[in-house]
Amino acid sequence: MIRNLKIMGRGGITLFEKEWAPVRKSRMFGSLLVALQEHARQSVGLSLSYLELSTLAISLVTDDKTNLTCALIHDVSCGEPFARTIARQILHSFVATYSSLLDSPNLNPQPASFTGFGTKLVDHISSSSHEVLFHLHQVHGVHSVILYENDEPISLCSLQDPVTIAANLSVIAELAGDLMQLQNDSARSVSLYMPQYHLLLRKITEKVSSYLVCVCHKGVAEQVYLPEIDNAVVILDKIYELVSNLKSGFVG
């Protein structure tokens, strides 16, 4: 469960905050986080990105250009990769939305200037899938990555024709599903080996018809890219679940 989102400016001043579940924290929470980040940079030359307590954790992402920090408080069970992906996308969207206001040296932005960001927050969280695909596309051996929803490509890093791929894969996925139904099971993964490529289809969630397609080079060992694909599927599944819960009014 994600519990609290805070975007802070210089000195830990809160510019935007969204609370889904109550979290007991000091009024100096933002300032303390910024102080910890500064201490980490000065002592070891690295930015503080994750704090884990017994049941709660804080994922931190900082934009170097604006010096804004996004702090996402969440359950430890959410996992750092998922939480950081969400925090990074939210901060990126925030900076892009208010770039003119944040770039102006003559203005002193106040929290009231950013209240409208909350109306599009679910959309910004949903777009985190683009970052997952971008990261996966950088993995050695991965040639193309496409995310489909209801047989439509909604996000891709690909040199392939997504429409042609979807037309072929939808038939394969349906056949695999029919085959597994004979065993009272469902198909979540399909692999095809071609002369030059290894094509993988991974089901993302049962709630919507969505799946991830990866086209990988056969000349690269599978153990190089398969763990990254598995991680991406886990994060994408959590993004879909979170967005679904937020739309229904329940945060998970």
Secondary structure, 3 states (H helix, E strand, C coil): CEEEEEEECHHHCEEEEEECCCCCCCCCHHHHHHHHHHHHHHHHCCCCCEEECCCEEEEEEEECCCCEEEEEEEEHHHCHHHHHHHHHHHHHHHHHHCHHHHHCCCCCCCHHHHHHHHHHHHHHHHCHHHHHHHHHHCCCCEEEEEEEECCEEEEEECCCCHHHHHHHHHHHHHHHHHHHHCCCCCCCEEEEECCCEEEEEEEEECCCCEEEEEEEECCCCHHHHHHHHHHHHHHHHHHHHHHHHHHHCCCC
